[in-house]
Amino acid sequence: MAKAKYYFNTHSLKYEKVVVSFKKRFLRVLGWLATTMVFSAIIIALAYQFLDSPKEKQLKREIAVMDLQYEILQQKLDLMSKVLKDIEYNDDNIYRVIFEADPIPESVREAGYGGVDKYRSLKGYDNSALMIETTTQLDKLMRQMYVQSKSFDEVFELAKNKKELLASIPGIQPVSNKELSRIASGFGYRIHPIYKTSILHTGIDFSAPVGTEIYATGNGLVKKVEKEGRGYGNNVTINHGFGYETLYAHMSKIVVKPGQKVIRGQIIGYVGNTGSSTGPHCHYEVIKNGSKINPINFFFNDLTAAQYEQVLEISSKYNQSFD
């Protein structure tokens, strides 16, 4: 029980008991509570400013783990990018070369993905730069893998057609040439037999008696049969597919028709001296994607390595062509 308090009354010259009203007591209690709350608030604010709560500590641990996981993910993405680069290199320089397909352009492999606002939802965070960088690399990797997958689909289709491709590519000489004595003039600049000037000879001339068999050098469809009094004279063009065509000129007789299927080694006509020709021979051309190329590179099916070297030497001599 609280002790009673007294005060000296100067008017009555007596000690009188101090009587505190309920209102004063209430105000004192209220003031004490207010002061306590203010100090408590200050202490709590300082604690939150300089000390981590258990929840904050947990969140910071989770953020640290997340940063570590992003770094590990970044390392894995870098490794995957290097592996994909190796696959792309092999695809362009080995697989597609084997099947004579053009490499995938770098502009297609490195094409952008998404728009400028694609990563807007990742902005505004403490780790926005890390998240955007990782997501950008992941999107780019996904795009490159998609392109590579499509490329492998194309290579797979080419592989299925490899047997047909090998049978269709010109692979033998158009006339029998076992003694390697029938190549009269090769591909390149040669002396024109009529004008006596050096002009590009776009094929190889095989000299042979009139009536010598001329063979299709690969499977294909007869694209064109022409009978002319000059130029190539009686000539046949075969479309072998895969960008290849062959032309056989100055024939005495043609035994195939446009649209007819032919196979390698099949007789399509006979050597002649028709058109602008100065002697019986077969003028033979190989056309790849519209450009005339040296046929000497396509005699791999009926020549040994030693014979090929000999034929290469013969065809490279600068002499006069037959047409």
Kinemage of the C-alpha trace (Angstrom):
@kinemage 1
@onewidth
@group {chain A} dominant
@subgroup {mainchain}
@vectorlist {calphas} color= white
{ca met a 1} P 0.000 0.000 0.000
{ca ala a 2} L 1.402 3.384 -1.082
{ca lys a 3} L 2.432 5.704 1.687
{ca ala a 4} L 0.351 8.866 2.183
{ca lys a 5} L 1.998 12.150 1.260
{ca tyr a 6} L 1.618 15.403 3.170
{ca tyr a 7} L 2.387 19.023 2.485
{ca phe a 8} L 2.639 22.097 4.775
{ca asn a 9} L -0.238 24.504 4.338
{ca thr a 10} L 1.073 28.015 4.982
{ca his a 11} L -2.378 29.396 5.482
{ca ser a 12} L -3.479 27.012 8.151
{ca leu a 13} L 0.061 26.364 9.402
{ca lys a 14} L -0.707 22.643 9.364
{ca tyr a 15} L 0.424 19.547 7.539
{ca glu a 16} L -2.315 18.355 5.341
{ca lys a 17} L -2.641 15.143 3.378
{ca val a 18} L -2.061 15.378 -0.380
{ca val a 19} L -5.162 14.366 -2.230
{ca val a 20} L -4.678 13.524 -5.974
{ca ser a 21} L -7.773 13.552 -8.104
{ca phe a 22} L -8.638 10.767 -10.494
{ca lys a 23} L -8.177 13.074 -13.466
{ca lys a 24} L -4.613 13.913 -12.497
{ca arg a 25} L -3.835 10.285 -11.907
{ca phe a 26} L -5.234 9.380 -15.286
{ca leu a 27} L -3.208 12.102 -17.019
{ca arg a 28} L -0.044 10.970 -15.258
{ca val a 29} L -0.587 7.370 -16.311
{ca leu a 30} L -1.393 8.502 -19.822
{ca gly a 31} L 1.752 10.635 -19.979
{ca trp a 32} L 3.860 7.767 -18.678
{ca leu a 33} L 2.402 5.419 -21.302
{ca ala a 34} L 2.964 7.962 -24.051
{ca thr a 35} L 6.577 8.481 -23.035
{ca thr a 36} L 7.114 4.728 -22.872
{ca met a 37} L 5.633 4.234 -26.326
{ca val a 38} L 7.782 6.997 -27.828
{ca phe a 39} L 10.968 5.545 -26.388
{ca ser a 40} L 9.894 2.070 -27.437
{ca ala a 41} L 9.269 3.269 -30.982
{ca ile a 42} L 12.708 4.915 -31.057
{ca ile a 43} L 14.375 1.753 -29.805
{ca ile a 44} L 12.501 -0.443 -32.293
{ca ala a 45} L 13.353 1.913 -35.185
{ca leu a 46} L 17.026 1.860 -34.256
{ca ala a 47} L 16.914 -1.918 -33.957
{ca tyr a 48} L 15.363 -2.290 -37.409
{ca gln a 49} L 17.913 0.165 -38.792
{ca phe a 50} L 21.013 -1.565 -37.494
{ca leu a 51} L 19.858 -5.090 -36.624
{ca asp a 52} L 18.301 -7.723 -38.937
{ca ser a 53} L 15.121 -9.392 -37.928
{ca pro a 54} L 14.897 -13.192 -38.259
{ca lys a 55} L 12.734 -12.712 -41.372
{ca glu a 56} L 15.285 -10.365 -42.934
{ca lys a 57} L 18.094 -12.770 -42.163
{ca gln a 58} L 16.142 -15.553 -43.874
{ca leu a 59} L 15.442 -13.386 -46.925
{ca lys a 60} L 19.092 -12.356 -47.200
{ca arg a 61} L 20.147 -15.997 -47.078
{ca glu a 62} L 17.637 -16.790 -49.836
{ca ile a 63} L 18.947 -13.881 -51.975
{ca ala a 64} L 22.530 -15.085 -51.485
{ca val a 65} L 21.531 -18.583 -52.585
{ca met a 66} L 19.696 -17.131 -55.583
{ca asp a 67} L 22.773 -15.110 -56.623
{ca leu a 68} L 24.898 -18.243 -56.378
{ca gln a 69} L 22.410 -20.231 -58.443
{ca tyr a 70} L 22.361 -17.498 -61.110
{ca glu a 71} L 26.168 -17.582 -61.278
{ca ile a 72} L 26.122 -21.387 -61.633
{ca leu a 73} L 23.417 -21.083 -64.305
{ca gln a 74} L 25.528 -18.483 -66.118
{ca gln a 75} L 28.511 -20.862 -66.124
{ca lys a 76} L 26.342 -23.679 -67.492
{ca leu a 77} L 24.970 -21.398 -70.210
{ca asp a 78} L 28.515 -20.408 -71.197
{ca leu a 79} L 29.462 -24.087 -71.435
{ca met a 80} L 26.361 -24.896 -73.482
{ca ser a 81} L 27.136 -21.985 -75.817
{ca lys a 82} L 30.643 -23.357 -76.427
{ca val a 83} L 29.277 -26.859 -77.100
{ca leu a 84} L 26.667 -25.437 -79.481
{ca lys a 85} L 29.377 -23.464 -81.304
{ca asp a 86} L 31.288 -26.712 -81.869
{ca ile a 87} L 28.129 -28.387 -83.173
{ca glu a 88} L 27.431 -25.444 -85.494
{ca tyr a 89} L 31.013 -25.571 -86.801
{ca asn a 90} L 30.773 -29.308 -87.523
{ca asp a 91} L 27.386 -28.791 -89.144
{ca asp a 92} L 28.632 -26.053 -91.495
{ca asn a 93} L 32.076 -27.475 -92.273
{ca ile a 94} L 31.541 -31.244 -92.194
{ca tyr a 95} L 27.941 -32.455 -92.391
{ca arg a 96} L 26.650 -29.863 -94.852
{ca val a 97} L 29.848 -30.075 -96.922
{ca ile a 98} L 29.448 -33.848 -97.265
{ca phe a 99} L 25.943 -33.395 -98.620
{ca glu a 100} L 26.893 -30.286 -100.656
{ca ala a 101} L 24.500 -28.015 -98.777
{ca asp a 102} L 25.216 -24.342 -98.145
{ca pro a 103} L 26.193 -23.481 -94.560
{ca ile a 104} L 23.682 -21.674 -92.354
{ca pro a 105} L 24.406 -17.904 -92.592
{ca glu a 106} L 25.788 -16.352 -89.423
{ca ser a 107} L 23.058 -13.701 -89.606
{ca val a 108} L 20.447 -16.462 -89.230
{ca arg a 109} L 22.266 -18.217 -86.372
{ca glu a 110} L 22.780 -14.938 -84.470
{ca ala a 111} L 19.330 -13.474 -85.186
{ca gly a 112} L 17.740 -11.414 -82.414
{ca tyr a 113} L 14.981 -12.760 -80.221
{ca gly a 114} L 12.053 -10.700 -78.899
{ca gly a 115} L 11.562 -6.926 -78.768
{ca val a 116} L 12.962 -4.093 -76.705
{ca asp a 117} L 10.285 -4.488 -73.991
{ca lys a 118} L 10.661 -8.237 -73.687
{ca tyr a 119} L 12.429 -7.952 -70.322
{ca arg a 120} L 10.424 -5.069 -68.857
{ca ser a 121} L 9.027 -7.310 -66.102
{ca leu a 122} L 12.578 -8.000 -64.843
{ca lys a 123} L 13.491 -4.340 -64.363
{ca gly a 124} L 13.364 -2.453 -61.083
{ca tyr a 125} L 14.999 -5.081 -58.838
{ca asp a 126} L 18.370 -5.109 -57.127
{ca asn a 127} L 19.415 -8.047 -59.322
{ca ser a 128} L 17.719 -6.877 -62.525
{ca ala a 129} L 20.968 -6.696 -64.523
{ca leu a 130} L 21.892 -10.283 -63.610
{ca met a 131} L 18.420 -11.619 -64.338
{ca ile a 132} L 18.148 -9.789 -67.695
{ca glu a 133} L 21.621 -10.897 -68.809
{ca thr a 134} L 20.963 -14.530 -67.952
{ca thr a 135} L 17.497 -14.541 -69.511
{ca thr a 136} L 18.819 -12.870 -72.666
{ca gln a 137} L 21.554 -15.482 -73.049
{ca leu a 138} L 19.065 -18.292 -72.423
{ca asp a 139} L 16.696 -16.910 -75.080
{ca lys a 140} L 19.576 -16.576 -77.557
{ca leu a 141} L 20.696 -20.125 -76.840
{ca met a 142} L 17.164 -21.423 -77.371
{ca arg a 143} L 16.985 -19.584 -80.708
{ca gln a 144} L 20.322 -21.027 -81.853
{ca met a 145} L 19.288 -24.524 -80.798
{ca tyr a 146} L 16.058 -24.152 -82.789
{ca val a 147} L 18.015 -23.118 -85.901
{ca gln a 148} L 20.456 -25.995 -85.383
{ca ser a 149} L 17.591 -28.448 -84.951
{ca lys a 150} L 16.109 -27.326 -88.276
{ca ser a 151} L 19.527 -27.667 -89.882
{ca phe a 152} L 19.852 -31.244 -88.627
{ca asp a 153} L 16.382 -31.981 -90.019
{ca glu a 154} L 17.609 -30.775 -93.407
{ca val a 155} L 20.860 -32.776 -93.144
{ca phe a 156} L 18.828 -35.847 -92.169
{ca glu a 157} L 16.719 -35.484 -95.310
{ca leu a 158} L 19.903 -35.082 -97.354
{ca ala a 159} L 21.316 -38.219 -95.737
{ca lys a 160} L 18.203 -40.182 -96.700
{ca asn a 161} L 18.745 -38.998 -100.269
{ca lys a 162} L 22.502 -39.659 -100.199
{ca lys a 163} L 22.192 -42.843 -102.244
{ca glu a 164} L 20.169 -41.012 -104.861
{ca leu a 165} L 22.609 -38.088 -104.701
{ca leu a 166} L 25.647 -40.304 -105.318
{ca ala a 167} L 23.903 -42.008 -108.238
{ca ser a 168} L 22.824 -38.675 -109.732
{ca ile a 169} L 26.033 -36.666 -109.514
{ca pro a 170} L 27.988 -36.983 -112.796
{ca gly a 171} L 30.638 -39.596 -112.006
{ca ile a 172} L 32.008 -41.133 -115.222
{ca gln a 173} L 33.385 -40.054 -118.602
{ca pro a 174} L 30.728 -39.690 -121.326
{ca val a 175} L 32.611 -41.917 -123.775
{ca ser a 176} L 34.672 -45.057 -123.229
{ca asn a 177} L 38.251 -43.926 -122.616
{ca lys a 178} L 40.134 -46.891 -121.189
{ca glu a 179} L 43.387 -45.922 -122.887
{ca leu a 180} L 43.000 -42.291 -121.733
{ca ser a 181} L 43.696 -41.150 -125.293
{ca arg a 182} L 40.413 -39.484 -126.194
{ca ile a 183} L 40.635 -36.219 -124.251
{ca ala a 184} L 41.467 -33.718 -126.973
{ca ser a 185} L 40.911 -30.428 -125.180
{ca gly a 186} L 40.179 -29.521 -121.557
{ca phe a 187} L 38.270 -26.899 -119.609
{ca gly a 188} L 39.690 -23.368 -119.590
{ca tyr a 189} L 41.049 -20.864 -122.080
{ca arg a 190} L 41.843 -22.603 -125.371
{ca ile a 191} L 42.473 -21.598 -128.985
{ca his a 192} L 39.221 -21.487 -130.937
{ca pro a 193} L 39.530 -23.700 -134.044
{ca ile a 194} L 37.806 -21.168 -136.317
{ca tyr a 195} L 38.582 -17.722 -134.876
{ca lys a 196} L 42.113 -18.707 -133.722
{ca thr a 197} L 41.733 -16.608 -130.570
{ca ser a 198} L 41.969 -17.654 -126.925
{ca ile a 199} L 38.470 -18.026 -125.476
{ca leu a 200} L 36.998 -19.898 -122.533
{ca his a 201} L 36.275 -23.509 -123.407
{ca thr a 202} L 33.450 -24.481 -121.032
{ca gly a 203} L 33.764 -28.253 -121.297
{ca ile a 204} L 35.995 -31.164 -122.299
{ca asp a 205} L 36.273 -32.492 -125.850
{ca phe a 206} L 36.450 -36.274 -126.269
{ca ser a 207} L 37.630 -37.202 -129.766
{ca ala a 208} L 36.167 -40.453 -131.109
{ca pro a 209} L 34.968 -41.914 -134.389
{ca val a 210} L 31.463 -41.064 -135.555
{ca gly a 211} L 29.013 -43.555 -134.045
{ca thr a 212} L 30.908 -44.062 -130.760
{ca glu a 213} L 28.464 -44.500 -127.857
{ca ile a 214} L 27.843 -41.543 -125.539
{ca tyr a 215} L 26.735 -42.410 -121.998
{ca ala a 216} L 24.739 -40.508 -119.371
{ca thr a 217} L 27.225 -39.751 -116.603
{ca gly a 218} L 24.613 -39.871 -113.820
{ca asn a 219} L 20.959 -40.661 -113.156
{ca gly a 220} L 18.502 -37.975 -114.159
{ca leu a 221} L 15.818 -36.697 -116.506
{ca val a 222} L 16.437 -35.575 -120.067
{ca lys a 223} L 15.798 -31.846 -119.855
{ca lys a 224} L 16.336 -30.807 -123.446
{ca val a 225} L 17.039 -32.333 -126.867
{ca glu a 226} L 18.162 -29.941 -129.604
{ca lys a 227} L 19.064 -30.446 -133.242
{ca glu a 228} L 20.893 -27.435 -134.637
{ca gly a 229} L 22.969 -26.739 -137.710
{ca arg a 230} L 25.544 -24.727 -135.763
{ca gly a 231} L 26.705 -24.142 -132.209
{ca tyr a 232} L 26.331 -27.323 -130.188
{ca gly a 233} L 24.734 -29.138 -133.111
{ca asn a 234} L 22.684 -32.134 -132.007
{ca asn a 235} L 22.865 -31.996 -128.216
{ca val a 236} L 21.237 -33.351 -125.065
{ca thr a 237} L 20.943 -31.751 -121.617
{ca ile a 238} L 20.251 -33.974 -118.600
{ca asn a 239} L 18.988 -32.636 -115.269
{ca his a 240} L 20.450 -34.792 -112.492
{ca gly a 241} L 18.816 -32.907 -109.617
{ca phe a 242} L 20.685 -31.510 -106.616
{ca gly a 243} L 21.691 -28.533 -108.797
{ca tyr a 244} L 23.555 -30.613 -111.411
{ca glu a 245} L 23.090 -30.703 -115.191
{ca thr a 246} L 25.239 -32.142 -117.977
{ca leu a 247} L 25.386 -31.300 -121.672
{ca tyr a 248} L 26.510 -33.581 -124.546
{ca ala a 249} L 27.059 -31.838 -127.888
{ca his a 250} L 27.829 -32.456 -131.597
{ca met a 251} L 26.083 -35.853 -131.606
{ca ser a 252} L 25.387 -37.724 -134.845
{ca lys a 253} L 22.305 -39.416 -133.407
{ca ile a 254} L 20.180 -38.938 -130.274
{ca val a 255} L 18.287 -41.894 -128.787
{ca val a 256} L 16.499 -40.231 -125.841
{ca lys a 257} L 13.538 -37.866 -125.560
{ca pro a 258} L 12.773 -34.880 -123.283
{ca gly a 259} L 11.367 -36.018 -119.923
{ca gln a 260} L 12.845 -39.512 -120.236
{ca lys a 261} L 14.515 -41.036 -117.177
{ca val a 262} L 18.076 -42.183 -117.708
{ca ile a 263} L 20.601 -43.947 -115.488
{ca arg a 264} L 24.360 -43.661 -115.296
{ca gly a 265} L 25.999 -45.589 -118.144
{ca gln a 266} L 22.896 -45.596 -120.344
{ca ile a 267} L 23.494 -44.785 -124.032
{ca ile a 268} L 21.879 -41.454 -124.915
{ca gly a 269} L 23.381 -40.956 -128.382
{ca tyr a 270} L 26.425 -41.289 -130.591
{ca val a 271} L 29.483 -39.187 -131.352
{ca gly a 272} L 29.151 -36.939 -134.394
{ca asn a 273} L 30.454 -33.805 -136.056
{ca thr a 274} L 27.333 -31.628 -136.097
{ca gly a 275} L 27.151 -27.915 -135.392
{ca ser a 276} L 30.276 -25.752 -135.036
{ca ser a 277} L 32.686 -28.665 -134.926
{ca thr a 278} L 35.996 -29.246 -136.714
{ca gly a 279} L 36.121 -33.008 -136.170
{ca pro a 280} L 34.157 -35.940 -134.696
{ca his a 281} L 34.014 -35.520 -130.935
{ca cys a 282} L 31.722 -35.193 -127.896
{ca his a 283} L 31.786 -31.813 -126.202
{ca tyr a 284} L 30.851 -32.490 -122.540
{ca glu a 285} L 29.866 -29.911 -119.898
{ca val a 286} L 28.935 -30.053 -116.217
{ca ile a 287} L 26.700 -27.280 -114.882
{ca lys a 288} L 26.275 -26.709 -111.112
{ca asn a 289} L 23.571 -24.273 -109.995
{ca gly a 290} L 23.659 -22.583 -113.397
{ca ser a 291} L 27.469 -22.217 -113.574
{ca lys a 292} L 29.658 -24.281 -115.896
{ca ile a 293} L 32.451 -26.008 -113.973
{ca asn a 294} L 35.393 -28.223 -114.882
{ca pro a 295} L 34.130 -31.763 -115.645
{ca ile a 296} L 37.567 -33.217 -114.833
{ca asn a 297} L 36.571 -33.196 -111.147
{ca phe a 298} L 33.735 -35.672 -111.800
{ca phe a 299} L 35.530 -38.674 -113.316
{ca phe a 300} L 35.944 -40.412 -109.954
{ca asn a 301} L 33.871 -43.531 -110.685
{ca asp a 302} L 35.843 -44.958 -113.596
{ca leu a 303} L 39.429 -43.825 -112.941
{ca thr a 304} L 42.089 -44.889 -110.473
{ca ala a 305} L 44.101 -42.252 -108.633
{ca ala a 306} L 47.005 -42.704 -111.063
{ca gln a 307} L 44.708 -42.498 -114.095
{ca tyr a 308} L 43.069 -39.391 -112.709
{ca glu a 309} L 46.476 -37.687 -112.375
{ca gln a 310} L 47.214 -38.593 -115.993
{ca val a 311} L 43.845 -37.308 -117.232
{ca leu a 312} L 44.305 -34.120 -115.221
{ca glu a 313} L 47.660 -33.504 -116.912
{ca ile a 314} L 46.239 -34.166 -120.389
{ca ser a 315} L 43.226 -31.892 -119.920
{ca ser a 316} L 45.318 -29.013 -118.573
{ca lys a 317} L 47.381 -28.642 -121.760
{ca tyr a 318} L 46.849 -25.387 -123.623
{ca asn a 319} L 45.854 -26.398 -127.153
{ca gln a 320} L 43.167 -25.937 -129.784
{ca ser a 321} L 39.640 -27.043 -129.019
{ca phe a 322} L 37.335 -28.852 -131.480
{ca asp a 323} L 34.498 -26.312 -131.147
